[in-house]
Amino acid sequence: MTAEGHLIFSVACAIFAKKAEVTFELTTGDWWHIIPAALLTSLLPDIDHPKSVLGQRLSWIAIPIARAFGHRGFTHSLLAITGGIVLFRLEFPRSWPIPPDVLHAMIIGYFSHLLADMLTPAGVPLLWPCRWRFRLPLLNSHKGNQLERAMCLCLVAFALYWQGGCIIPIQSYFGQIKILDFNHTK
């Protein structure tokens, strides 16, 4: 997927995550935090490719990562996401606080990249270092990025149109199933 596709796809994922109330932080978060934070990390997994948009600007990081792991290796795995979460949870000096909604949106942006790459024939090794590739090849990069752009823009349009909320079945203490409806329809 192209850098443009990843950026547009991350916006759609951020909108879906906030509207679906994935976490409390995203639900109550500020759009001006969520969208830029998702965009910021949506290209980060491609730091393992020296010719990527980010890799060209940060070649001193991209080249060693590419040599160590190859493209779509460690940086395209759930282990990388977990490592990022742990890194942000460490006690940094208090002079650099990251609001919780920004942190959650950064994780959504990073994960959106992995989801988007799963839509290509190459897929991603989510369980790295296991070499299994997870893929749902809907997009073929050999046909240009017009289909990719159209699909991503349609996802953003649908995310904006979608009312949000979710319905979660839970079991009460007495064994009866109750439905919690978090839709905010008026």
C-alpha positions in Angstrom: 0.0 0.0 0.0 1.2 3.5 -0.7 1.9 6.2 1.9 -1.1 8.1 0.7 -3.3 5.0 1.2 -1.9 4.4 4.7 -2.6 8.0 5.7 -6.2 7.9 4.5 -6.8 4.5 6.0 -5.5 5.6 9.4 -8.0 8.5 9.4 -10.8 6.0 8.7 -9.6 3.7 11.5 -9.3 6.6 13.9 -12.9 7.7 13.2 -14.2 4.1 13.5 -12.3 3.6 16.8 -13.7 6.7 18.4 -17.2 6.1 17.2 -17.1 2.4 18.2 -15.9 3.5 21.6 -13.0 1.1 21.5 -11.5 2.7 24.6 -12.8 5.3 27.1 -9.8 7.5 26.2 -10.7 7.5 22.5 -14.4 7.9 23.2 -13.8 11.0 25.3 -10.8 12.2 23.4 -10.4 15.3 21.3 -10.6 14.9 17.5 -7.7 17.4 17.3 -5.6 14.9 19.3 -6.9 11.7 17.7 -6.6 12.4 14.0 -3.0 13.9 14.0 -1.8 11.2 16.4 -3.1 8.4 14.1 -1.6 10.1 11.1 1.8 10.5 12.9 2.2 6.7 13.5 0.5 5.4 10.4 3.7 5.4 8.4 6.0 4.2 11.2 5.9 0.5 10.4 7.6 1.2 7.1 10.7 2.5 8.9 12.0 -0.9 7.9 12.2 0.1 4.2 14.9 2.6 3.3 12.9 3.7 0.2 9.7 4.4 2.1 8.6 8.0 2.8 9.8 7.7 6.4 12.8 5.6 5.5 14.1 8.2 3.1 14.0 10.9 5.7 15.4 8.7 8.5 17.8 6.5 6.6 20.2 6.3 9.6 17.4 4.4 11.4 15.8 2.7 8.4 18.9 1.0 7.0 19.9 -0.8 10.2 16.3 -1.9 10.8 16.0 -3.2 7.2 19.3 -5.1 7.5 18.3 -6.7 10.9 14.6 -7.6 10.1 13.9 -6.9 6.4 10.8 -5.2 5.1 7.5 -6.3 6.7 9.3 -8.1 9.5 9.4 -7.1 13.2 7.9 -3.6 12.6 4.8 -5.2 11.0 4.0 -7.4 14.0 1.9 -7.3 17.2 5.2 -7.6 19.0 6.2 -4.1 17.7 2.8 -2.7 18.9 3.3 -4.3 22.3 6.8 -2.9 22.5 5.5 0.6 21.6 2.9 0.4 24.3 5.5 -0.7 26.9 7.8 2.1 25.8 5.1 4.7 26.2 4.2 3.3 29.6 7.7 3.7 31.0 8.2 6.6 33.4 9.6 9.3 31.2 10.4 12.7 32.7 7.1 14.4 33.6 8.1 17.3 31.3 6.9 15.2 28.3 3.4 14.1 29.1 1.4 12.3 26.4 -2.3 12.6 26.8 -4.1 9.3 27.0 -6.2 9.9 23.9 -3.1 10.7 21.9 -1.4 7.5 23.0 -4.4 5.4 22.1 -4.8 7.1 18.7 -1.1 6.5 18.0 -1.6 2.8 18.6 -4.7 2.9 16.3 -2.6 4.6 13.6 0.2 2.1 13.9 -2.3 -0.8 13.9 -4.1 0.7 10.9 -0.9 0.3 8.9 -0.8 -3.4 9.7 -4.5 -3.8 8.7 -3.9 -2.0 5.5 -0.9 -4.1 4.6 -3.0 -7.2 5.3 -5.2 -6.2 2.4 -2.2 -6.7 0.0 -1.1 -10.1 -1.4 2.2 -9.9 0.7 0.3 -9.7 4.0 2.1 -9.2 7.3 3.7 -11.4 9.9 1.5 -10.5 12.8 3.0 -13.2 15.0 6.7 -12.4 14.2 9.2 -14.1 14.6 6.8 -16.8 13.3 6.8 -16.4 9.5 3.0 -16.9 9.0 1.6 -14.2 6.9 -1.9 -12.8 7.5 -3.5 -11.5 4.4 -6.8 -10.7 2.8 -5.6 -9.7 -0.7 -8.2 -7.2 -1.9 -5.6 -4.7 -3.2 -3.0 -5.5 -5.9 -0.3 -2.8 -6.0 0.5 -3.7 -9.7 -2.8 -2.1 -10.8 -1.9 1.4 -9.5 -3.2 3.1 -6.5 -6.6 4.3 -7.9 -8.4 1.3 -6.4 -6.6 1.8 -3.1 -7.4 5.5 -3.0 -11.0 4.9 -3.8 -11.4 2.2 -1.2 -9.7 4.3 1.5 -11.8 7.3 0.7 -15.0 5.2 0.8 -13.9 3.9 4.2 -13.5 7.5 5.5 -16.9 8.4 4.0 -18.5 5.4 5.7 -16.8 6.1 9.0 -18.1 9.7 8.9 -21.6 8.4 8.0 -21.7 5.6 10.6 -23.5 6.5 13.8 -21.1 4.7 16.1 -21.7 3.0 19.3 -21.8 -0.7 19.9 -24.0 -3.4 21.4 -22.2 -5.7 23.8 -24.0 -8.8 25.3 -23.0 -9.4 28.9 -24.1 -12.1 31.3 -25.7 -11.0 34.6 -25.0 -12.6 37.9 -28.2 -14.7 37.5 -27.2 -16.2 34.2 -29.5 -14.1 32.0 -28.1 -12.4 29.0 -28.6 -8.7 28.9 -27.7 -6.3 26.1 -25.9 -3.1 26.9 -26.7 -0.7 24.1 -24.2 2.1 23.9 -25.7 3.8 20.9 -26.2 7.4 21.4 -29.3 8.0 19.3 -31.5 10.9 20.2 
